[in-house]
Amino acid sequence: AAGAAKNRETIRPYFVLLFSAAFAVYLFIEVQYRYSYLLMPALIIMLSDGLEVFASKTKDGKNEAEKRGKGSKAAAGAYR
C-alpha cells in the first residue's frame, strides 16, 4: 500500500501537467462552445491543482534564493 501511495505522488505532477496542457490547448483552439460547457468546470478545477503544484515549487525556489541572499529583498536594496 505504501508503494502505491508513493507511486501516485510520483505520477501526480505529470498527470496535472497533462490536464493543464489539455486546458491550454482547449483555450486556444476550441470553437464549438455548445459541446464543451460540461467539460469546462472540470478542466478549470484540474488546472487549479496544477497551478498549486507550480506555485509551491516556485515558492520553494524563491525561499532557497532568499536564504543565499539573492532574493527579492536583496535585489530591491541593490536598485535603490
C-alpha positions in Angstrom: 0.0 0.0 0.0 2.8 2.4 0.8 4.4 1.8 -2.6 1.2 2.6 -4.4 0.9 5.9 -2.5 4.5 6.8 -3.4 3.8 5.9 -7.0 0.8 8.2 -7.0 2.9 11.1 -5.7 5.5 10.4 -8.4 2.9 10.4 -11.2 0.7 13.2 -9.9 2.8 16.2 -11.4 2.8 14.5 -14.8 -1.0 13.9 -14.6 -1.6 17.5 -13.6 0.7 18.7 -16.4 -1.2 16.6 -18.9 -4.5 18.2 -17.9 -3.0 21.7 -17.7 -1.8 21.2 -21.3 -5.2 20.0 -22.4 -6.8 23.0 -20.8 -4.3 25.4 -22.6 -5.0 23.7 -25.9 -8.7 23.9 -25.2 -8.5 27.6 -24.6 -6.7 28.3 -27.9 -8.5 26.0 -30.4 -11.9 25.2 -29.1 -14.6 27.0 -31.1 -17.8 24.9 -30.6 -18.8 26.0 -27.1 -22.1 24.3 -27.0 -20.4 20.9 -26.7 -17.9 22.0 -24.1 -20.0 23.5 -21.2 -19.9 20.3 -19.2 -16.1 19.8 -19.6 -15.0 23.4 -18.8 -15.6 23.4 -15.0 -13.7 20.1 -14.6 -10.7 21.4 -16.6 -10.6 24.6 -14.5 -10.6 22.6 -11.3 -7.8 20.4 -12.6 -5.9 23.4 -13.8 -6.1 24.9 -10.3 -4.4 21.8 -8.8 -1.6 22.2 -11.4 -1.2 25.9 -10.6 -1.0 25.0 -6.9 1.8 22.5 -7.6 3.6 25.1 -9.8 3.2 27.8 -7.2 4.6 25.6 -4.4 7.6 24.7 -6.5 8.2 28.3 -7.4 7.8 29.4 -3.8 10.3 26.8 -2.6 12.8 28.1 -5.2 12.4 31.7 -4.0 12.9 30.7 -0.4 16.2 29.0 -1.4 17.3 32.1 -3.2 16.5 34.3 -0.3 18.5 32.0 2.0 21.5 32.6 -0.2 21.0 36.4 -0.2 19.8 36.6 -3.8 16.2 37.0 -3.1 13.8 39.9 -3.8 14.8 41.8 -0.6 18.5 41.8 -1.6 17.7 42.8 -5.2 15.4 45.6 -4.0 18.2 47.1 -1.9 20.6 46.9 -4.8 18.5 49.0 -7.0 17.7 51.8 -4.6 
